[in-house]
Amino acid sequence: MDIATTDSLKEELLNCDPEFRELAREHHKYEERLSELSALNYPSDEEQLEEITLKKKKLALKDQMHSRMMQYQKAHSTSH
């Protein structure tokens, strides 16, 4: 799947799939917090642990989003 297809598929799912939209919202929220944490010069142990945890959660969300995109694409390519 090329980048243009991926982007258009994401847009379509953001518009029509509430579950995908929620996954994307959470992913964005984690991204913002990770940016805050990475800007810290001397993160505490708790902040370092939070960063590791958020990276794992963000990756899991990305995997879920990709899976939904593949399911959607498969369902709509067989129906045409």
One Martini backbone bead per residue (centre of mass of N, CA, C, O) as a GRO file, in nm:
protein
   80
    1MET     BB    1   0.094   0.038   0.026
    2ASP     BB    2   0.076   0.353  -0.037
    3ILE     BB    3   0.070   0.669   0.085
    4ALA     BB    4  -0.182   0.775  -0.060
    5THR     BB    5  -0.363   0.540   0.019
    6THR     BB    6  -0.328   0.560   0.321
    7ASP     BB    7  -0.433   0.850   0.355
    8SER     BB    8  -0.715   0.807   0.228
    9LEU     BB    9  -0.800   0.580   0.419
   10LYS     BB   10  -0.779   0.738   0.679
   11GLU     BB   11  -0.983   0.957   0.607
   12GLU     BB   12  -1.222   0.770   0.566
   13LEU     BB   13  -1.218   0.647   0.854
   14LEU     BB   14  -1.242   0.914   1.012
   15ASN     BB   15  -1.533   0.973   0.885
   16CYS     BB   16  -1.680   0.656   0.928
   17ASP     BB   17  -1.505   0.554   1.198
   18PRO     BB   18  -1.525   0.575   1.533
   19GLU     BB   19  -1.301   0.377   1.624
   20PHE     BB   20  -1.073   0.494   1.456
   21ARG     BB   21  -1.094   0.781   1.568
   22GLU     BB   22  -1.019   0.699   1.859
   23LEU     BB   23  -0.743   0.582   1.798
   24ALA     BB   24  -0.627   0.846   1.678
   25ARG     BB   25  -0.667   1.020   1.928
   26GLU     BB   26  -0.488   0.857   2.118
   27HIS     BB   27  -0.232   0.869   1.950
   28HIS     BB   28  -0.208   1.179   1.963
   29LYS     BB   29  -0.194   1.202   2.271
   30TYR     BB   30   0.068   1.040   2.301
   31GLU     BB   31   0.242   1.216   2.120
   32GLU     BB   32   0.225   1.473   2.291
   33ARG     BB   33   0.345   1.354   2.552
   34LEU     BB   34   0.613   1.260   2.428
   35SER     BB   35   0.708   1.544   2.357
   36GLU     BB   36   0.720   1.647   2.645
   37LEU     BB   37   0.920   1.432   2.755
   38SER     BB   38   1.154   1.485   2.541
   39ALA     BB   39   1.198   1.792   2.650
   40LEU     BB   40   1.333   1.685   2.887
   41ASN     BB   41   1.636   1.695   3.047
   42TYR     BB   42   1.539   1.556   3.350
   43PRO     BB   43   1.398   1.284   3.387
   44SER     BB   44   1.232   1.093   3.569
   45ASP     BB   45   1.160   0.777   3.637
   46GLU     BB   46   0.856   0.810   3.581
   47GLU     BB   47   0.891   0.949   3.303
   48GLN     BB   48   1.046   0.719   3.169
   49LEU     BB   49   0.826   0.506   3.207
   50GLU     BB   50   0.604   0.659   3.058
   51GLU     BB   51   0.747   0.665   2.786
   52ILE     BB   52   0.760   0.361   2.741
   53THR     BB   53   0.458   0.304   2.769
   54LEU     BB   54   0.359   0.498   2.543
   55LYS     BB   55   0.510   0.364   2.311
   56LYS     BB   56   0.359   0.095   2.332
   57LYS     BB   57   0.070   0.205   2.303
   58LYS     BB   58   0.112   0.348   2.033
   59LEU     BB   59   0.190   0.095   1.874
   60ALA     BB   60  -0.073  -0.059   1.926
   61LEU     BB   61  -0.254   0.148   1.786
   62LYS     BB   62  -0.121   0.134   1.511
   63ASP     BB   63  -0.187  -0.164   1.466
   64GLN     BB   64  -0.494  -0.132   1.482
   65MET     BB   65  -0.523   0.068   1.252
   66HIS     BB   66  -0.398  -0.110   1.034
   67SER     BB   67  -0.598  -0.341   1.059
   68ARG     BB   68  -0.850  -0.174   0.984
   69MET     BB   69  -0.749  -0.089   0.709
   70MET     BB   70  -0.723  -0.374   0.589
   71GLN     BB   71  -1.015  -0.462   0.631
   72TYR     BB   72  -1.145  -0.235   0.470
   73GLN     BB   73  -0.999  -0.284   0.203
   74LYS     BB   74  -1.090  -0.577   0.164
   75ALA     BB   75  -1.398  -0.527   0.173
   76HIS     BB   76  -1.390  -0.304  -0.069
   77SER     BB   77  -1.246  -0.480  -0.292
   78THR     BB   78  -1.464  -0.721  -0.300
   79SER     BB   79  -1.728  -0.527  -0.356
   80HIS     BB   80  -1.627  -0.416  -0.661
   0.00000   0.00000   0.00000
